[in-house]
């Protein structure tokens, strides 16, 4: 954590780039004409983007901001240096000359943040324009004072004075989260690159994913026209699916979640090869490996090319490290819960092997979308709380039909603060499924301070009325199971889908 302070002035920079305040009527010679940007006598605001000493003069790169919001860059020659980041008021004297004056407060760096303007958790991005080492003793940890030119938020163009133990190089770009009016948490570049890769992979997998029911319908329709080995793999896939009776017990539900495919990679790393025959993702990959040789020349899978595509794209992402994360539309769509049903195509008659292969690959992408969504939402929040997310899909057998049960579990562990009463962890579980004759249902349950509360949504009016009439029975059964039950509500429709960030706000207002 880096504390913001205004205790000492910034050290002067080397003579070649030292800046002095310009007099009230200093003129600059433009290296290219204004071309109608400003008429003679008109004024505008400008910022010094770069400074270069040439012979006895200084060349400046200015960013001009006109009254209508239009921006332009100009090159000018100055008899005196102007500090990079200086805010100026320029007046056009002619097509090739400007009069400049330093704006009042233009050199004053902020020493605290207005949390109403920049709430806790806001991402700040900036460029280091100056640095001074404050502590010299070997017995003390090195402490630096840096001046940062902010690049985003409504404070873009302003300067921020920081004290930090990090030796941030002048000219380096940085990202930090607001933790208080005088505290920031710096985000390492490696972590930002990891977020970029995760965002890209999440959006890519989401675009390729297809619903599990599409694959299972196609496999059932294929009948006995498949090779013997394929039929055996399909049988294993079906036999591994849990039914409603299994999911109604704690042990059965735990086993179904362990075999959902979400934990395949951890099983492989842990040497649990004996658990693979029942794993959904392992069975899908086994089915794909058997389908490939049956097709002439094989069929390239989009999932196999994801890593190569990311490796080619990463240099461009690295160049745009400070701007890429703002383009999060596809990522936010992939973070939606529940994931909408998505069939790659409407199939008439029996599916051929090529279609089966595409549907199996899409089903694997759907599993991986849930896995990546879990990673994207598992993080440390601005308040220091650790949020862990597990998002998965359990295909349930309902006679001959497949009913996908989507599950999202979140656990929020409060930050431990010495000298303060420990806060209890919070749990939140979300379910989504479509089971006839009830239709689409969604359930949200929250456990906080030993009390369980739940809200249900049913899209069909008849189902909503039926559930509402049975809520007292549900409360009695939950109480008999030893639970302290809070509010139970059923509504018709679907849960509100307002703007969300990957890290949700605290689910329970502890002051209420």
Buried (B, 14 or more C-beta within 10 A) or exposed (E): EBEBBBEEEBEEBEEEBEBEBBEEEBBBEBEEEBEEBBEEEEBBBBBBBEBEEEEEBBBBBBBBBBEEEEEBEBBBBBEBBBBBBBBBBBBBBEBBBBBBBBBEEBBEBBBBBEEEEBEBBBBBBBBBBBBBEBEEEEEEEBBBBBBBBBBBBEBEBBBBBBBBEBEBEBEBBBBBBBBBEBBBBBBEBEEBBEBBBBBBBBBBBBBBBBBBBBBBBBBBBBEEEBEEEBBEBBEBBBEBBBBBEBBEEEEBBEBBBBBBBBBBEEBBEEEBEEBBEBBBBBBBBBBBEBBBEBEEEEBEBBBEEBEEEBEEEBEEBEEEBBEBBEEBEBBBBBBEBBBEEBBBEEBEEEBEBEBBBBBBBBBBBBBBBBBBBBBBBBBBBBBEBBBBBBBBBBBBBEEEEBBBBBBBBBBBBBEEEEEEEEBBBBBBBBBBBBBEEBBBBBBBBBBBEEEBBBBBBBBBEEBBEBBBEEBEEBBEEBEEEEBEBBEBEBBBEBBEEEEEEBBBEBBBEEEE
